[in-house]
Amino acid sequence: MEYYITDAVSKKLRYKHAVREHEVIECFRNRRAGYIHDSRPSHQTDPPTLWFIGSTKAGRLLKVVFIQLSNGDAVIKSAYGPSAEEIKYLESNSRTQ
């Protein structure tokens, strides 16, 4: 799987969320639960927007938002520290992919 992060998203990760690109990749590699489809009308994309919560090597939890391409590669849209509600939602609604 390849990971694509545009310059604009990279800047948003770094300056708005204090997240480094390598942390996002670590979260994909350390993911334990499945992906959640973002069904909010304002977040509809084709292919669909997905998210999950993973941890970095240092143990930091991040919510990673991305689009999965037909070849399995991921286009990162955002990543930031998850809320308690997001963690609870993921635990009860994730599916393995």
Secondary structure, DSSP 8 states (H G I E B T S, - for coil): --EE--HHHHHIIIIIS---HHHHHHHHHH--S-BEE---GGG--SS-EEEEEEE-TT--EEEEEEEE-TTS-EEEEEEE---HHHHHHHHHH-B--
